[in-house]
Amino acid sequence: MKFFDLVATFEKLSHLK
């Protein structure tokens, strides 16, 4: 679950970029 959260955060950052 924590791993998934990390991936979600990374994806969000990518979208923000």
MODELLER restraints for C-alpha pairs under 7 A, 6 or more apart:
rsr = mdl.restraints
at = mdl.atoms
